Amino acid sequence: MTLALLIALLAKTSLIAGVGLLLARFATRRPVERVDILRGTVLMLLALPALMAVGPALRFAVLPSAPAPAPIAPPVWSGQVEPLEGVAVSGALAMPDAAVILACLWTLGAVLIAARFAAGVWTLHRWTSDAAPVRCPRWLAALAAHQPRPRLLSSRQTPGPLSWGVRPGVVLIDDASLRAPQAAPAILAHELAHLRRGDWVFLILSRLVLALFWFNPLVWRLHADLAARSEEAADAIAAGRMDRAEYANALIGLACAPAPSAALAMAARPHALKRRIACIMTAVPTRRRPLVALGAVALLA
């Protein structure tokens, strides 16, 4: 990776991520459509390396110039060894190439981010393996209202309700929530909204984009916004199936429960709780308008 390539990637990813964030913020008020725009942004960033490799390059020559000579790396050490029994040795130790240093730094960041996500997935797999099927009749009755039905498991290790995996997926319920069956309809409606929309798949894709372009702060913001807007979209879908005030009370009861970064959890952090409740109590349609997302993706392209 050269410095010119790094600058080009920084500029192009900043343009795509920045425009995607602005469109998701101002082009629509519907949570579902905002998620669709951010998903399109993630897909465009994921396709960027391939487009740069196979797409046409535009070159603009303002003034003709002779090719610059290749730079010579300054030596770290140079010297000469006195002749020893008729043998003379001399040499120089050159500085590592800047491209090698940049490539090592980029690889280190990508590996650390990928390893953190892999550790989160392993934790979810371990929790799921140790969990037991839910037997509570009220939880099972709430689950029966949804199709397709995921695996509903009770785990003593998970800090709060969460879902993960591809459809039909897995829903893990913590002990405290299991003892509050009155919240079962709200919790299951939220977690199944995640599973039906494939939010976990896009969480993986967003992590992949983050590993590729970790050096760009706007990509980190895009990843965080996609996670937050996905929760708001799941809230909007779930609140449409039940009383909004009842759903908001269930969300307050689950506030502050942490969750691994590889999962989708209903619990809200304190700084996001007020925003999510405001979105729940605002009657915004949840139905998609495909032209909004298509227009946003076309603009990004």
C-alpha positions as CSV (number, residue, x, y, z in Angstrom):
1,M,0.0,0.0,0.0
2,T,1.5,3.3,-1.1
3,L,0.8,6.7,0.3
4,A,-1.0,7.8,-2.9
5,L,-3.3,4.7,-2.6
6,L,-4.0,5.5,1.0
7,I,-4.9,9.1,0.2
8,A,-7.1,7.9,-2.7
9,L,-8.9,5.4,-0.5
10,L,-9.3,8.0,2.3
11,A,-10.8,10.6,-0.1
12,K,-13.2,8.1,-1.9
13,T,-14.4,6.4,1.3
14,S,-14.9,9.8,2.9
15,L,-17.0,10.9,0.0
16,I,-19.2,7.8,-0.1
17,A,-19.6,7.5,3.7
18,G,-20.2,11.2,4.1
19,V,-22.9,11.4,1.4
20,G,-24.5,8.2,2.7
21,L,-24.7,9.6,6.3
22,L,-26.2,12.9,5.0
23,L,-28.8,11.1,2.9
24,A,-29.8,8.9,5.7
25,R,-30.1,12.0,8.0
26,F,-32.0,14.3,5.7
27,A,-33.6,12.4,2.8
28,T,-36.2,10.6,4.9
29,R,-37.6,10.4,8.4
30,R,-38.6,6.7,8.2
31,P,-36.2,4.5,10.2
32,V,-36.5,1.6,7.8
33,E,-35.5,3.8,4.8
34,R,-32.6,5.3,6.7
35,V,-31.3,1.8,7.4
36,D,-31.7,0.9,3.7
37,I,-29.6,4.0,2.7
38,L,-26.9,3.1,5.2
39,R,-26.9,-0.5,4.0
40,G,-26.4,0.7,0.4
41,T,-23.5,2.9,1.6
42,V,-21.9,-0.1,3.2
43,L,-22.3,-2.2,0.0
44,M,-20.8,0.7,-2.1
45,L,-17.8,0.8,0.2
46,L,-17.4,-2.9,0.1
47,A,-17.4,-2.8,-3.7
48,L,-14.9,0.1,-3.9
49,P,-11.7,-1.9,-4.0
50,A,-13.0,-4.0,-6.9
51,L,-14.3,-0.9,-8.8
52,M,-10.9,0.8,-8.3
53,A,-9.1,-2.3,-9.6
54,V,-11.2,-2.9,-12.8
55,G,-12.8,0.5,-13.4
56,P,-11.4,3.1,-15.8
57,A,-8.9,5.6,-14.4
58,L,-9.2,9.3,-15.2
59,R,-5.9,11.1,-15.5
60,F,-5.5,14.9,-16.0
61,A,-2.2,16.3,-17.1
62,V,-2.0,20.0,-16.5
63,L,1.6,20.5,-17.6
64,P,3.9,18.0,-19.2
65,S,6.7,16.9,-16.9
66,A,9.6,14.5,-17.1
67,P,9.3,11.5,-14.9
68,A,10.8,12.0,-11.5
69,P,13.7,9.8,-10.6
70,A,13.0,7.0,-8.2
71,P,13.7,8.1,-4.6
72,I,16.6,6.5,-2.9
73,A,16.0,5.4,0.7
74,P,18.5,7.0,3.1
75,P,20.7,4.5,4.8
76,V,20.4,3.9,8.6
77,W,24.0,2.9,8.8
78,S,26.9,2.9,6.4
79,G,30.5,2.1,7.0
80,Q,33.5,0.1,6.1
81,V,35.3,-2.8,7.8
82,E,39.0,-2.8,7.7
83,P,40.6,-5.7,5.7
84,L,40.7,-8.9,7.7
85,E,43.2,-11.5,6.5
86,G,42.8,-10.3,2.9
87,V,38.9,-9.9,3.1
88,A,37.3,-6.4,2.9
89,V,33.5,-6.0,3.8
90,S,31.4,-2.9,3.3
91,G,27.6,-2.3,3.3
92,A,24.7,-0.2,4.2
93,L,21.4,-0.8,6.1
94,A,18.5,1.0,4.3
95,M,15.4,2.3,5.9
96,P,12.3,0.1,5.4
97,D,10.2,1.2,2.5
98,A,7.3,3.5,3.3
99,A,4.9,1.3,1.4
100,V,5.9,-1.7,3.6
101,I,5.3,0.3,6.8
102,L,1.9,1.5,5.6
103,A,0.9,-2.1,4.6
104,C,2.0,-3.4,8.0
105,L,0.0,-0.8,9.8
106,W,-3.1,-1.4,7.7
107,T,-2.9,-5.1,8.2
108,L,-2.5,-4.8,11.9
109,G,-5.6,-2.6,12.2
110,A,-7.6,-4.9,10.0
111,V,-6.6,-8.0,11.9
112,L,-7.4,-6.5,15.3
113,I,-10.9,-5.4,14.2
114,A,-11.6,-8.8,12.6
115,A,-10.3,-10.7,15.6
116,R,-12.5,-8.7,17.9
117,F,-15.6,-9.5,15.9
118,A,-14.6,-13.2,15.7
119,A,-14.2,-13.3,19.4
120,G,-17.7,-11.8,19.7
121,V,-19.2,-14.5,17.4
122,W,-17.3,-17.2,19.4
123,T,-18.9,-15.8,22.6
124,L,-22.3,-16.0,21.1
125,H,-21.8,-19.5,19.9
126,R,-20.6,-20.6,23.4
127,W,-23.6,-18.9,25.0
128,T,-26.0,-20.6,22.6
129,S,-24.4,-24.0,23.2
130,D,-24.8,-23.6,26.9
131,A,-28.4,-22.3,26.7
132,A,-31.6,-24.3,27.3
133,P,-34.9,-24.1,25.4
134,V,-37.5,-21.7,27.0
135,R,-40.4,-23.6,28.5
136,C,-42.4,-20.7,29.9
137,P,-45.9,-20.9,28.4
138,R,-46.3,-17.2,28.1
139,W,-43.0,-16.8,26.2
140,L,-44.0,-19.7,23.9
141,A,-47.4,-18.2,23.4
142,A,-45.8,-14.9,22.4
143,L,-43.4,-16.7,20.0
144,A,-46.3,-18.6,18.4
145,A,-47.6,-15.3,16.9
146,H,-44.5,-15.0,14.7
147,Q,-43.3,-16.9,11.6
148,P,-40.8,-18.3,11.0
149,R,-39.9,-19.1,14.6
150,P,-36.3,-18.8,15.7
151,R,-34.7,-20.9,18.4
152,L,-35.8,-19.4,21.7
153,L,-33.2,-20.1,24.4
154,S,-32.6,-19.1,28.0
155,S,-29.1,-18.2,28.9
156,R,-27.6,-17.3,32.3
157,Q,-24.6,-15.7,30.7
158,T,-26.2,-13.2,28.4
159,P,-26.7,-9.8,30.0
160,G,-30.0,-9.1,28.2
161,P,-32.2,-10.3,25.3
162,L,-30.4,-10.5,22.0
163,S,-30.6,-12.2,18.6
164,W,-28.0,-13.3,16.1
165,G,-27.6,-15.6,13.1
166,V,-29.3,-15.8,9.7
167,R,-33.1,-16.4,9.5
168,P,-34.7,-18.0,11.4
169,G,-31.8,-17.3,13.8
170,V,-31.4,-17.5,17.5
171,V,-33.0,-15.4,20.3
172,L,-31.2,-15.6,23.7
173,I,-33.2,-14.5,26.8
174,D,-31.5,-13.6,30.1
175,D,-32.8,-14.9,33.4
176,A,-34.1,-11.5,34.5
177,S,-36.2,-11.0,31.3
178,L,-37.4,-14.6,31.5
179,R,-38.9,-13.9,34.9
180,A,-40.8,-11.0,33.4
181,P,-43.1,-12.7,30.9
182,Q,-45.3,-9.6,30.5
183,A,-42.4,-8.1,28.4
184,A,-42.3,-11.2,26.1
185,P,-44.4,-9.7,23.2
186,A,-42.3,-6.6,23.0
187,I,-38.9,-8.4,23.3
188,L,-39.8,-11.0,20.7
189,A,-41.3,-8.5,18.3
190,H,-38.1,-6.5,18.4
191,E,-35.7,-9.4,18.1
192,L,-37.7,-11.0,15.3
193,A,-37.7,-7.7,13.4
194,H,-33.9,-7.9,13.4
195,L,-33.9,-11.5,12.2
196,R,-36.5,-10.9,9.4
197,R,-34.7,-7.9,8.1
198,G,-31.3,-9.7,8.0
199,D,-29.7,-7.1,10.3
200,W,-27.1,-9.5,11.5
201,V,-25.8,-10.1,8.0
202,F,-25.3,-6.4,7.4
203,L,-23.6,-6.1,10.8
204,I,-21.0,-8.6,9.5
205,L,-20.7,-6.6,6.2
206,S,-20.3,-3.4,8.1
207,R,-17.6,-4.9,10.3
208,L,-15.8,-6.1,7.1
209,V,-15.9,-2.5,5.7
210,L,-14.6,-1.2,9.1
211,A,-11.7,-3.7,8.9
212,L,-10.9,-2.6,5.4
213,F,-11.1,1.2,6.0
214,W,-10.4,1.5,9.7
215,F,-8.2,4.5,9.1
216,N,-11.3,6.7,8.1
217,P,-13.3,8.2,11.0
218,L,-16.3,8.5,8.8
219,V,-16.4,4.8,8.3
220,W,-16.5,4.3,12.1
221,R,-19.4,6.8,12.2
222,L,-21.2,4.9,9.4
223,H,-20.8,1.6,11.3
224,A,-22.2,3.2,14.5
225,D,-25.1,4.9,12.7
226,L,-26.1,1.7,11.0
227,A,-26.2,-0.1,14.3
228,A,-28.3,2.7,15.9
229,R,-30.7,3.1,13.0
230,S,-31.2,-0.7,12.8
231,E,-32.4,-0.6,16.4
232,E,-34.8,2.3,15.6
233,A,-36.1,0.4,12.6
234,A,-36.7,-2.7,14.7
235,D,-38.4,-0.5,17.3
236,A,-40.7,1.0,14.7
237,I,-41.7,-2.4,13.3
238,A,-42.2,-3.9,16.8
239,A,-44.2,-0.9,18.1
240,G,-46.5,-1.3,15.1
241,R,-47.6,-4.7,16.4
242,M,-48.5,-3.6,19.9
243,D,-49.3,-0.6,22.1
244,R,-46.5,2.0,21.8
245,A,-46.5,3.0,25.4
246,E,-46.3,-0.6,26.5
247,Y,-43.3,-1.2,24.2
248,A,-41.6,1.9,25.4
249,N,-42.0,0.7,29.0
250,A,-40.4,-2.6,28.1
251,L,-37.5,-0.8,26.5
252,I,-36.9,1.3,29.6
253,G,-36.9,-1.8,31.7
254,L,-34.0,-3.2,29.6
255,A,-31.9,-0.1,29.4
256,C,-28.2,-0.3,30.0
257,A,-27.8,-4.0,29.6
258,P,-24.5,-4.5,27.6
259,A,-24.3,-6.8,24.7
260,P,-21.4,-8.2,22.7
261,S,-20.5,-6.3,19.5
262,A,-21.4,-9.4,17.4
263,A,-25.0,-9.4,18.5
264,L,-28.2,-7.3,18.1
265,A,-29.7,-6.4,21.4
266,M,-32.9,-4.6,22.3
267,A,-31.4,-2.9,25.4
268,A,-30.5,0.8,24.9
269,R,-27.6,2.8,26.2
270,P,-28.6,5.9,28.3
271,H,-27.5,8.3,25.5
272,A,-29.7,6.5,22.9
273,L,-32.7,5.7,25.1
274,K,-34.3,9.1,24.8
275,R,-34.0,9.2,21.0
276,R,-35.4,5.7,20.6
277,I,-38.4,6.4,22.8
278,A,-39.0,9.6,20.9
279,C,-39.0,7.7,17.7
280,I,-41.3,5.0,19.1
281,M,-43.9,7.5,20.2
282,T,-43.8,9.4,16.9
283,A,-46.2,7.9,14.3
284,V,-43.8,7.5,11.4
285,P,-44.8,5.0,8.7
286,T,-42.7,1.8,8.6
287,R,-43.5,0.9,5.0
288,R,-40.6,1.1,2.6
289,R,-40.6,3.4,-0.4
290,P,-38.1,1.6,-2.7
291,L,-37.4,4.7,-4.8
292,V,-35.9,6.5,-1.9
293,A,-33.3,3.9,-1.3
294,L,-32.7,3.3,-5.0
295,G,-32.2,7.0,-5.6
296,A,-29.7,7.2,-2.7
297,V,-27.7,4.3,-4.0
298,A,-27.7,5.7,-7.5
299,L,-26.4,9.0,-6.2
300,L,-23.7,7.1,-4.2
301,A,-22.7,5.2,-7.4
